[in-house]
C-alpha cells in the first residue's frame, strides 16, 4: 500500500488527538519520505532508497522560514491561534540540515504571533547523539520521542533502521534528557515476511518498561495503528490491551495516556 505525503511546508491547523489545534510543519521533501527508520506501520509509506543524496531535495531553510512567517501572519489575521506548532511531516524532521536554526526561528515567530502556543517536535530519537540537535530539542516545549519496543530484534522488525543504530544507544540518548521528554510508543501485532510478532507480549513489554523506568519521562503516550499502513497483515490492538500496558507504566509512577 502506498503512503500519504504532506504536500505543504505548513499544513493545517488540524484537530489532533494529542495536541489540540495543531499547526503542522513539514521540513522534509514534499515528494518523498526521508527518514532514518523504515517503520512497517508508517502512514507516509516505506522509506525511499537512502543511497541517493537527500541533501539536494531538502527545502532550503530560508524558504521554510519565509513560509512560516507568511502562514503565521495569515492565521493571525484570520483569528486562528493553534495550541501547538508541531514538527512532523514526511519523515524525521531532525534530519533537515538547518534544523537547529529553524527551531530558533520558530521560537521567535511563535513569540510574535502565537505566544500561548507550544512548540512540539515528533522525532524517532535516532539523531539525539548529535549535540546540535539535542540542544535545539531542549529549547522546545514538547519533545515527543519514539520508543516502540524493548528488544533489538523487534526494533529491527518493526522500526527497521536504515542506518546502524542500536536500541541500547537510543535509550542512552533518551536518558540524557533527564526526564524532559515525552515518550510515544505504538504497539501492534501481525505477520511480516512470514514471521508473526506481537509487541504487546509480556516479553517485549517487560523490557520496554525497564527502559521507560530508566528514562523516566514526564509522560508516555501509548497508541495503536490509526491509519492505513504500507504493509498488510498488521493488526490494531484493542483499547483494553493498550490500557493494560498503560497501567503497568502508571505503576512506575509515570503519567500515561492512551490515544485510541
PyMOL commands that set and color helices and strands:
alter all, ss='L'
color gray80, all
select helices_A, chain A and resi 61-77+93-95+99-113+131-137+152-159+167-175+202-215+239-250
alter helices_A, ss='H'
color red, helices_A
select strands_A, chain A and resi 10-16+20-26+84-88+118-123+142-146+182-186+188-192+195-198+219-223+234-236+256-259
alter strands_A, ss='S'
color yellow, strands_A
deselect
rebuild
show_as cartoon
